[in-house]
Each structure stands twice: as structure tokens, then as C-alpha cells.
Amino acid sequence: MSVLRTLLASLVILAAGVATLAAATDGFRAFTTETARRLDVREHPRVLPPAALQTARGDTLSLARLRGKWLLVDFIYTRCTTYCSLQGTEFARLQNRLARPLAQGGVVLLSISFDPVRDGPSELAAYLRRSGDRGTGWIAARPTGRDELATLMQAFGVVAIPDSLGGYVHNSAIAVVDPAGRLVAILDWDDSRAAERFVTATLTP
């Protein structure tokens, strides 16, 4: 009987552990925070706040003014010599592949700096030049204040932690925002083809 009781107790503990794991991983679908973030965005699109941005040209732009367009968004800081520079290359490829919808105004590429103190208009403009910007449809910008920065970071699920070298450790991705202003997908930062397919599949031929 003691063996049976031990077995039953073990089964109860196992069942509780499985239930806890299932809840924590969204039915065993998400085993990392990043995967959970992507699943949540895909299944529960979120309307983005009308945060104010300052562009590389020095203009002020609200996200609300970009409603009606598809946005492909990444978060960068211009001093980065690793992921951000590679992200810039991916966006330059997207600028080439999406040349027509960008020129027609149906799609916008948007790079947002999470280091607005150091990334002013001149630094943002230099980042675009280094990345190979062709001058059409790609905006580099920074939030105009701390509140806007915090709001955007939370809305997009971006995390940037200062490192010991004066830079940041941060998650990288291409975020997709639909014409209704909703964040609807988060894609791998180095898969510009997926971002291209996602947008072009929804555009009218």
C-alpha cells in the first residue's frame, strides 16, 4: 500500500508540474520569452500608441500619421557595431525589394532609436547613409521624450540593457504594423524575405 500511495502521490505531482508547464508555455507552444511575445502579438494584435518621433530630417512625426500604411519597424542605436548595423543591411534589402509599394506610399520602413539622448537627427541620418538608404520610404527616428520611449518599448516588447562597454544588449526583430496601426507580427531580424512576403501578400496587386 505504501508503494501505491507513493506512486499516486508521484503521479499527482507530475500532473501538477505538467499543468504548470503548459500554462507557463501557452500550451507547450512557447518555451522562451521571445516566443511567447511573438505568439501573443500574433493572436492578440495590439493598437500602438500615437507616440511622437523626431526624424533624421528634424521633423516631428506621430505614429498616428502613418495609419493607412504597412510599417516594418526595427529598434536600433546608431553606435552599435553588431546587430544594428546588420539590421540596417536587412532594411536596405527590403528597401530594394519593396521599391514599388514604398514609392507608392503603401509601405514604410521605420527604424526607431532606443538611445535618443545620443541619437539625434545627424546620427540617424548617418546611420541611414551607412546602411545604404536609397532615399525612399525609410525613416529613422527617435522618441521625443522619455515617456514616448518607455511607451514604445513596452508596446513593441523591446528590452535594451546597458552593457559594460557603453552600448546595449537588446532583443532584435522586424515588427509588422498593419494599416489600422496594430502590431500584428514579430519576425526574425535577419529574415527580410519573411517581412517582404508578409506585407506583399496583403497588398492589392
DRENGU-460473 format. One record per residue: residue in three letters; x, y, z of N, C-alpha, C in turn. Coordinates in steps of 0.001 Angstrom, whole numbers, padded with zeros to 6 digits. Each point is the difference from the previous one (the first is absolute). Layout:
<mitors>
MITOR   aa       nu       nv       nw      cau      cav      caw       cu       cv       cw
MITOR  ALA        X        Y        Z        X        Y        Z        X        Y        Z
...
</mitors>
This chain:
<mitors>
MITOR   aa       nu       nv       nw      cau      cav      caw       cu       cv       cw
MITOR  MET   000822  -001219   000000  -000822   001219   000000   000852   001264   000000
MITOR  SER   001113  -000059   000740   000861   001180   000041   000590   000296  -001368
MITOR  VAL   000293  -001083  -000726   000526   000190  -001361  -001063   000642  -000887
MITOR  LEU  -001252  -000467   000144  -001098   000556  -000793  -000229   001468   000331
MITOR  ARG   000022   000318   001308  -000178   001402   000399   001114   000874  -000553
MITOR  THR   001218  -000510   000034   001141   000757  -000539  -000159   000227  -001498
MITOR  LEU  -000454  -001053  -000698  -000216   000113  -001440  -001073   001026  -000316
MITOR  LEU  -001123  -000057   000749  -001086   000956  -000225   000450   001435   000291
MITOR  ALA   000749   000163   001080   000501   001340   000332   000925   000515  -001089
MITOR  SER   000824  -000884  -000541   000928   000390  -001068  -000758   000415  -001254
MITOR  LEU  -001086  -000759  -000291  -000807   000333  -001169  -000683   001350   000159
MITOR  VAL  -000479   000293   001217  -000634   001295   000263   001000   001128  -000191
MITOR  ILE   001206  -000188   000535   001046   001027  -000136   000365   000189  -001462
MITOR  LEU   000112  -001115  -000738   000330   000078  -001418  -001079   000744  -000774
MITOR  ALA  -001258  -000341   000304  -001113   000662  -000689  -000009   001492   000286
MITOR  ALA   000275   000372   001249   000040   001419   000356   001135   000703  -000726
MITOR  GLY   001135  -000672  -000108   001139   000593  -000703  -000281   000193  -001471
MITOR  VAL  -000636  -001001  -000612  -000360   000101  -001421  -000988   001145  -000215
MITOR  ALA  -000983   000115   000892  -000991   001072  -000119   000657   001375   000134
MITOR  THR   000928   000105   000945   000705   001271   000193   000825   000349  -001224
MITOR  LEU   000717  -001002  -000541   000816   000236  -001191  -000856   000389  -001185
MITOR  ALA  -001150  -000676  -000144  -000901   000325  -001107  -000488   001436   000102
MITOR  ALA  -000354   000438   001207  -000476   001368   000189   001099   001005  -000271
MITOR  ALA   001209  -000326   000460   001118   000937  -000151   000490   000098  -001427
MITOR  THR  -000250  -001037  -000799   000502  -000013  -001377  -001121   000108  -001023
MITOR  ASP  -001161   000496   000447  -001138   000181  -000903  -000330  -001307  -000723
MITOR  GLY  -000247  -001030   000776  -000345  -001291  -000592   001176  -000672  -000671
MITOR  PHE   001162   000153   000572   001256  -000573  -000499   000470   000625  -001314
MITOR  ARG  -000559   001141  -000366   000393   000634  -001258   001146   000985   000171
MITOR  ALA   000190   000543   001187   001003   001048   000203   000948  -000388   001119
MITOR  PHE   001230  -000275  -000356   000981  -000391   001002   001016   001110   000281
MITOR  THR  -000157   001147  -000621   000838   001154   000306  -000888   001233   000079
MITOR  THR   000511   001033   000657  -000742   001258   000094  -000257   000574  -001387
MITOR  GLU   000994  -000099  -000888  -000146   000547  -001350  -001098  -000739  -000770
MITOR  THR  -000023  -001320   000109  -001039  -000772  -000679  -001376   000366   000544
MITOR  ALA  -000104   000149   001313  -001266   000400   000599  -000442   001364  -000494
MITOR  ARG   000955   000924  -000122  -000329   001341  -000502  -000559  -000081  -001414
MITOR  ARG   000611  -000805  -000843  -000443  -000105  -001388  -001376  -000654  -000102
MITOR  LEU  -000220  -001022   000790  -001314  -000642   000004  -001082   000967   000466
MITOR  ASP   000288   000752   001037  -000982   000933   000538  -000364   001074  -001023
MITOR  VAL   001003   000518  -000683  -000260   001034  -001012  -000803  -000571  -001162
MITOR  ARG   000353  -001204  -000425  -000698  -000602  -001133  -001460  -000280   000319
MITOR  GLU  -000269  -000454   001224  -001360  -000378   000363  -000805   001152   000592
MITOR  HIS   000702   001025   000492  -000688   001153   000593   000666   001287  -000506
MITOR  PRO  -000240   000361  -001275   000594   001244  -000528  -000314   001180   000905
MITOR  ARG   000998   000855   000187  -000169   001128   000926   000122   001324  -000737
MITOR  VAL  -000908   000913   000299   000039   001327  -000611   001141   000792   000636
MITOR  LEU   000821   000609  -000832   001151   000736   000500  -000384   001422   000400
MITOR  PRO   000692   000566   000972  -000299   001364   000441   000466   001019  -001039
MITOR  PRO  -000607   001179  -000021   000396   001039  -000958   001231   000761   000474
MITOR  ALA   001092  -000720   000243   001211   000621   000546   000637   000962  -000998
MITOR  ALA   000621   001053   000533   000662   001003  -000843   001461  -000378  -000223
MITOR  LEU   000456   000151  -001242   001365  -000318  -000389   000632   001199  -000693
MITOR  GLN   001322   000110   000124   000749   000982  -000781   000828  -000766  -001026
MITOR  THR  -000125   000373  -001259   000655  -000741  -001074   001419   000499  -000259
MITOR  ALA   000694  -000708  -000872   001359   000383  -000376   000032   001364  -000685
MITOR  ARG  -001120   000446  -000512  -000082   001325  -000628  -000331   001089   001013
MITOR  GLY  -000267  -000388   001232  -000350   000975   001029  -001476   000260   000108
MITOR  ASP  -000802  -000671  -000823  -001450   000177   000050  -000590  -000794   001168
MITOR  THR  -001180   000419   000452  -000728  -000749   001016  -001080  -000825  -000684
MITOR  LEU  -000069  -001253   000392  -000930  -000932  -000638  -000699  -000816   001076
MITOR  SER  -001304  -000113  -000092  -000759  -000851   000909  -000296  -001322  -000695
MITOR  LEU   000050  -001083   000763  -000354  -001293  -000583  -001419   000015  -000556
MITOR  ALA  -000847   000814   000596  -001381   000082  -000468  -000066   000485  -001450
MITOR  ARG   000966   000822  -000407   000018   000516  -001381   000360  -001080  -001012
MITOR  LEU   000511  -001119   000471   000382  -001085  -000905  -001108  -001042  -000146
MITOR  ARG  -001145   000246   000637  -001132  -000908  -000185  -000363  -000056  -001480
MITOR  GLY  -000465  -001145  -000430  -000336  -000188  -001408   001131  -000612  -000794
MITOR  LYS   001158  -000184   000630   001162  -000597  -000656   000445  -001232   000789
MITOR  TRP   000646  -000922  -000686   000702  -001083   000677   001342   000529   000476
MITOR  LEU   000350  -000290   001246   001291   000416   000544   000831  -001233   000324
MITOR  LEU   001262   000044  -000380   000979  -000985   000441   000954   000754   000912
MITOR  VAL   000033  -000381   001266   000671   000794   001030   001123  -000802   000638
MITOR  ASP   001153   000635   000173   001037  -000582   000847   000483   001046   000996
MITOR  PHE   000612  -000459   001081   000538   000881   001038   001521  -000119   000001
MITOR  ILE   000663   001163   000005   001454   000028  -000166   000615   001041   000934
MITOR  TYR   001312  -000012   000079   000734   001176   000481   001199   000138  -000927
MITOR  THR   000282   001206  -000432   000882   000209  -001145   001465  -000323   000265
MITOR  ARG   000401  -000070   001291   001395  -000317   000310   000274  -001493  -000026
MITOR  CYS  -001033  -000796  -000118   000148  -001447   000008   000795  -000461  -001222
MITOR  THR   000941  -000891   000228   000822  -000512  -001103  -000316  -001455  -000315
MITOR  THR  -001010  -000563   000663  -000331  -001404  -000248  -001382  -000111  -000640
MITOR  TYR  -001019  -000341   000805  -001319  -000275  -000560  -000602   001186  -000741
MITOR  CYS   000135   001190   000555  -000663   001156  -000613   000525   000266  -001412
MITOR  SER   001311  -000132  -000170   000556   000231  -001331  -000495  -001065  -000978
MITOR  LEU  -000140  -001231   000483  -000523  -001063  -000852  -001487   000194  -000274
MITOR  GLN  -000722   000497   001007  -001412   000317  -000215  -000134   001058  -001089
MITOR  GLY   000884   000975   000013  -000035   001030  -001026   000163  -000596  -001387
MITOR  THR   000872  -000990  -000122   000187  -000673  -001287  -001276  -000709  -000428
MITOR  GLU  -000683  -000642   000964  -001260  -000675  -000321  -001060   000997  -000463
MITOR  PHE  -000057   001151   000641  -000974   001008  -000413   000348   000579  -001375
MITOR  ALA   001285   000119  -000294   000399   000455  -001331  -000461  -001005  -001061
MITOR  ARG   000079  -001287   000323  -000498  -001022  -000927  -001504   000115  -000183
MITOR  LEU  -000696   000230   001115  -001447   000187  -000097  -000338   001226  -000833
MITOR  GLN   000779   001046   000152  -000242   001225  -000771   000112  -000284  -001496
MITOR  ASN   000899  -000886  -000360   000175  -000365  -001399  -001138  -000906  -000477
MITOR  ARG  -000332  -001001   000807  -001011  -000972  -000411  -001409   000580   000001
MITOR  LEU  -000248   000957   000897  -001327   000610   000105  -000030   001388  -000643
MITOR  ALA   000835   000197  -000982   000142   001332  -000609  -001334   000568  -000470
MITOR  ARG  -000815  -000811  -000645  -001270   000515  -000540  -000979   000398   001100
MITOR  PRO  -000345  -000903   000947  -000942   000427   001052   000550   001111   000890
MITOR  LEU   001323   000064   000170   000584   001117   000752  -000207   001306  -000755
MITOR  ALA   000256  -000023  -001312  -000173   001207  -000817  -001464   000424  -000060
MITOR  GLN  -000908  -000976   000045  -001429   000300  -000064  -000570   000404   001357
MITOR  GLY   000792  -000145   001051  -000442   000420   001322  -000796  -001022   000770
MITOR  GLY  -000068  -001230  -000510  -000761  -001018   000700   000764  -000679   001123
MITOR  VAL   001330   000139  -000035   000872  -000628   000986   001034   001024   000453
MITOR  VAL   000358  -000041   001274   001052   000856   000549   000927  -000854   000850
MITOR  LEU   001299   000192  -000166   000997  -000596   000886   000308   001027   001089
MITOR  LEU  -000012  -000438   001251   000197   000929   001110   001010  -000573   000992
MITOR  SER   001135   000676   000132   001016  -000371   000984  -000073   000984   001156
MITOR  ILE  -000269  -000509   001203  -000168   000850   001177   001173  -000208   000947
MITOR  SER   000648   001080   000395   001110  -000092   000950  -000525  -000064   001430
MITOR  PHE   000547  -000950   000781  -000329  -000026   001425   001083   000697   000822
MITOR  ASP   000873   000765  -000686   001040   000790   000662  -000121   001458  -000463
MITOR  PRO  -001159   000635   000264  -000280   001316  -000577   000918   001111   000482
MITOR  VAL   000635  -000160   001154   000906   001040   000482   001214   000126  -000925
MITOR  ARG   000512  -001125  -000454   001181   000007  -000868  -000347  -000003  -001485
MITOR  ASP  -001201  -000434  -000324  -000382  -000108  -001406  -000900   001155  -000414
MITOR  GLY   000637   001103  -000395  -000731   001138  -000526  -000186  -000147  -001498
MITOR  PRO  -000597   000998  -000648  -000230  -000073  -001437   001259  -000278  -000818
MITOR  SER   001130   000604   000346   001217  -000215  -000790   000492  -001438   000124
MITOR  GLU  -000065  -000576   001206   000413  -001390   000186  -000941  -000963  -000729
MITOR  LEU  -001284   000309   000033  -000966  -000838  -000705   000209   000073  -001515
MITOR  ALA   000291   001197  -000497   000261   000158  -001431   001258  -000765  -000410
MITOR  ALA   001022   000055   000843   001235  -000728  -000286  -000243  -001506  -000006
MITOR  TYR  -000853  -000460   000910  -000347  -001424   000036  -000662  -000433  -001307
MITOR  LEU  -000910   000790  -000492  -000657  -000319  -001269   001013  -000061  -001138
MITOR  ARG   000912   000962  -000046   001014   000007  -001060   000874  -001251   000075
MITOR  ARG   000469  -000327   001196   000859  -001182   000167  -000718  -001280  -000409
MITOR  SER  -001296  -000020   000230  -000768  -001215  -000272  -000365  -000157  -001461
MITOR  GLY   000190   001054  -000790  -000295  -000082  -001422  -001369   000506  -000388
MITOR  ASP  -000544   000933   000787  -001314   000574  -000293  -000031   000600  -001391
MITOR  ARG  -001064  -000307  -000752  -000178   000523  -001355  -000851   001258  -000040
MITOR  GLY  -000484   000424   001174  -000707   001270   000071  -001502  -000075  -000126
MITOR  THR  -000575  -001217  -000087  -001450  -000122  -000164  -000579  -000986   000997
MITOR  GLY  -000937   000471   000822  -000792  -000899   000814   000621  -000516   001277
MITOR  TRP   001190   000463   000351   000654  -000470   001222   000226   001195   000915
MITOR  ILE  -000590  -000070   001188   000095   001074   000987   000793  -000491   001200
MITOR  ALA   000989   000774   000412   000692  -000249   001267  -000423   001113   000956
MITOR  ALA  -000347  -000373   001219  -000557   000991   000921   000317  -000376   001444
MITOR  ARG  -000207   000979   000890   000162  -000243   001431  -001220   000528   000730
MITOR  PRO  -000384  -000636   001110  -001113   000536   000800   000353   001395   000509
MITOR  THR  -000991   000860   000099   000257   001383   000404   000132   000190   001502
MITOR  GLY  -000321  -001026   000779   000121   000131   001447   000052  -001355   000668
MITOR  ARG   000283   000001   001299   000118  -001256   000742  -001307  -000775   000023
MITOR  ASP  -001102   000730   000124  -001298  -000679   000040  -000274  -000727  -001311
MITOR  GLU   000308   000670  -001117  -000213  -000630  -001305   000893  -001227  -000163
MITOR  LEU   001255   000112   000451   000925  -001129  -000090  -000524  -001183   000804
MITOR  ALA  -000386   000247   001251  -000481  -001080   000856  -001267  -000634  -000577
MITOR  THR  -000882   000831  -000525  -001254  -000495  -000566   000253  -000898  -001201
MITOR  LEU   000917   000433  -000870   000303  -000776  -001196   000712  -001310   000335
MITOR  MET   000945   000072   000925   000731  -001209   000384  -000972  -001040   000561
MITOR  GLN  -000935   000460   000816  -000975  -000922   000583  -000942  -000540  -001067
MITOR  ALA  -000470   000860  -000879  -000956  -000422  -001024   000601  -001042  -000940
MITOR  PHE   001269   000186  -000364   000654  -000923  -000929   000698  -001157   000723
MITOR  GLY   000088   000069   001324   000671  -001057   000735   001505   000017  -000168
MITOR  VAL   000562   001181  -000152   001447   000140  -000195   000692   000154   001347
MITOR  VAL   001088  -000723   000183   000799   000086   001216   001422   000393  -000387
MITOR  ALA   000520   001053   000619   001368   000454  -000254   000680   000243   001342
MITOR  ILE   001063  -000755   000272   000702   000074   001276   001410   000527  -000235
MITOR  PRO   000401   001088   000675   001362   000523  -000179   001036  -001072   000330
MITOR  ASP   001039  -000087  -000854   001086  -000932   000291   001164   000754   000637
MITOR  SER   001100  -000662   000201   001146   000631   000668   000903   000741  -000964
MITOR  LEU  -000401   000054  -001280   000846   000611  -001021  -000616   001282  -000569
MITOR  GLY  -001048   000480   000637  -000655   001211  -000488  -001081  -000246  -001019
MITOR  GLY  -000292  -001272  -000266  -001048  -000335  -000953  -001173  -000670   000682
MITOR  TYR  -000706  -000845  -000750  -001184  -000667   000528  -000045  -001457  -000452
MITOR  VAL  -000551  -000813   000854  -000438  -001337  -000387  -001510   000104  -000205
MITOR  HIS  -000470  -000394  -001177  -001425   000201  -000292  -000526  -001092  -000919
MITOR  ASN  -001313  -000207   000060  -000626  -000929  -000922  -000226   000705  -001334
MITOR  SER   000093  -000763  -001068  -000093   000559  -001344  -001064  -000746  -000795
MITOR  ALA  -000765   000735  -000785  -001055  -000615  -000797  -000508   001021  -001022
MITOR  ILE  -000779  -000498  -000944  -000747   000869  -000912  -001462  -000090   000429
MITOR  ALA  -000549   001101   000452  -001400   000041   000437  -000869   000457  -001165
MITOR  VAL  -001148  -000639  -000146  -000916   000326  -001092  -001232   000690   000588
MITOR  VAL  -000284   001192  -000517  -001162   000781   000441  -000942   000154  -001185
MITOR  ASP  -001261  -000345   000188  -000940   000056  -001117  -000560   001409  -000185
MITOR  PRO  -000739   000254  -001092  -000519   001353  -000269  -000939   000535   001075
MITOR  ALA  -000540  -000871   000851  -000851   000457   001104   000826   000436   001203
MITOR  GLY   001324  -000060  -000123   000866   000414   001095   000193  -001062   001058
MITOR  ARG  -000205  -001285  -000365   000129  -001098   000950   001295  -000776  -000240
MITOR  LEU   000682  -000315   001070   001144  -000897  -000074  -000543  -001411  -000186
MITOR  VAL   000296  -000613  -001158  -000626  -001282  -000332   000990  -001151  -000107
MITOR  ALA   001303   000295  -000092   000972  -001088  -000120   001375   000498   000398
MITOR  ILE   000802  -000925   000516   001400   000270   000294   000812  -001095  -000683
MITOR  LEU   000901   000406  -000888   000758  -000930  -000823   001482   000084   000324
MITOR  ASP   000750  -001021  -000407   001443   000003   000231   000654   001211  -000652
MITOR  TRP   000931   000619   000713   000641   001226  -000491   000795  -000238  -001281
MITOR  ASP   000478  -001231  -000212   000841  -000283  -001165  -000752  -000732  -001104
MITOR  ASP  -001328   000057   000057  -000802  -000662  -001035  -000869   001023  -000714
MITOR  SER   000663   000836  -000785  -000739   001035  -000724  -000945  -000604  -001027
MITOR  ARG   000304  -001208  -000472  -000887  -000667  -000955  -001363  -000274   000627
MITOR  ALA  -000001  -000430   001254  -001273  -000260   000687  -000803   001284   000143
MITOR  ALA   000678   001100   000340  -000685   001288   000123  -000574   000433  -001345
MITOR  GLU   000777  -000205  -001047  -000467   000345  -001346  -001232  -000814  -000371
MITOR  ARG   000036  -001313   000249  -001130  -000863  -000334  -001236   000381   000809
MITOR  PHE   000195   000310   001275  -001129   000343   000866  -000743   001209  -000549
MITOR  VAL   000732   001014  -000404  -000623   001234  -000468  -000583  -000151  -001412
MITOR  THR   000782  -000568  -000909  -000451  -000078  -001382  -001203  -000910  -000154
MITOR  ALA  -000153  -000986   000889  -001144  -000895  -000079  -001314   000717   000278
MITOR  THR   000080   001141   000657  -001205   000738   000375  -000264   001207  -000887
MITOR  LEU   000958   000354  -000830  -000160   001170  -000856  -000806  -000368  -001240
MITOR  THR  -000796   000940  -000464  -000765  -000221  -001227   000946   000026  -001186
MITOR  PRO  -000037  -001014  -000861   000895  -000044  -001176  -000192   001223  -000887
</mitors>
